[in-house]
Amino acid sequence: MKGFAMNRDQIEGGLRNLRGRGRSALGAVGGRARPQAEGAYEQIAGVAQSTYGRIRDRADSLHREGRDFAEEARGRGRALRDEAYSRGEGYRREVSRRGRALARRADENKAMTLALAAAGAFGLGWLLGRSR
């Protein structure tokens, strides 16, 4: 369970509200309008100060949550970047290895490579050159 903590404005506002209530009650009991009005003013001021304290607490809480969220997002982003870099390096090595293997095969079988290249060029020319 989350602890209940109040900041200075909440405490002072609550006390001011209570003082205002007391003053208002004493004014009402004594039939005096001025203390009653001053008590009502103190109550309103106390509620406003207490509300300000709650809003300030909530703003601080949102700030902390936002900072934590940004830090978590930054960490996840770095992890994704590192994983993508690692995978990219693996793919680059694999492509390089296969390219070298293909170049070796082509070098070992020059006649077949030339025939395949010529057949590919002929087929491409035939497909592109046909009038439709």
N, C-alpha and C positions, 0 to 999 in steps of 0.2 A: 504494500500500500504506500502511496506517495505521501510524504510528510507535508504538513500544512505550515507554510512559512509566510510571514507578512513583512512587507518592507515598512520603512519609517512613515511614509505617507499614509499607508493603510491604518497603521496603529494610531497615529496622531489624528487622522480623520475620524476614526471610530470614537476616540476619546472626546473629540470636539463635538461630535454628534450627540454623545451621551450628556456632555455638559450642557449642550443646547436643549436637550429634552428636559433635563432637570431644571434649568432656568425657566423654560416655558411652563413647566408644571408649577413651579413656585409662583410665577407671575399669574397663572390661572387661579391658583388657590387663593392668592392674596388679592385677586381682582385688579391687578396692575397691568396695563397694556404694554408699557415700555419693556419690562423684563420679558414679557411673553413674546413680543416681536423680536427682541434681541436673541432670545432662545431659539426662535424659529430660524433666524438668520444663521446662528451658530450650527443648527442642525443641517441646514442646506449646505453651508460651507464644509461641514464635516463629511457629509455624504459625497460632495464633489471631490474633496481631497482624498477620501478613501477610494473612490472610483478611479481617480487619477493614478493612485498607487497600484490598483489592480491592472489597469491598462498598461502601466509601465512594466509590471511583472510579466504580463502577457507578451509585450513587445520584446523584452529581454529573452523570454523563452523562445519566441519565434526566431529571434536572431541566433540563438544557440542552435536550435534545430536546423535552421538554414545553413549555418556554418558546418554542422555535422554532416548534413546531406551533401553539401558541396565537397567536403573532404572525402566522403564515401564515393561520390561520383568520380572524383579525381583519381582515387585509388583504382576503381574499376576501369576507368579509361586507360590508366597506365598498364594495367594487367592485360587489357584487350590489345593495346598497342604492342606490348611485348610478345604476346601470343601471335599476333599477325606478323610481326617481324620474324619471329622464329619459324613460322610456317613458310613465310616468303623465302627465307634462307634455305629451308629444306627443299622447296620447289625449285629454286634457282640451281641448287646443287644437282638435283635429279635431272633437270632439263640439260644442264651442262654435260652431265655424264652420258645421257642418252644421245645428245648431239655429237659428242666425241665418238661414241660407239657407231652411230650412223655414218659419220665421216670415215671411220676405219673400214666399215663394210663397203662403202662406195669406193674407197681407194683400192680395196682388195679385189673388187669386181668391177673394174672400169668399163668393160664392154657391156655388161648388163645394165650398169648405171646409165650409160650413154643411150642404150636402147630404150630404157624406161623414160628417160628425159625426152627423147625424140618422139616416142609414142604419146606421151603426155602433151607435148607441144602440138603434134598433129591433131590429136583429139580436140584440144582446146581451139585450135584454128578452124577445124571442121565445124564445131558447134557455133562459134562466133561468126564464121564466114557464111553460113547458110542463109540464103534469102528466104524469107517466110511470107 
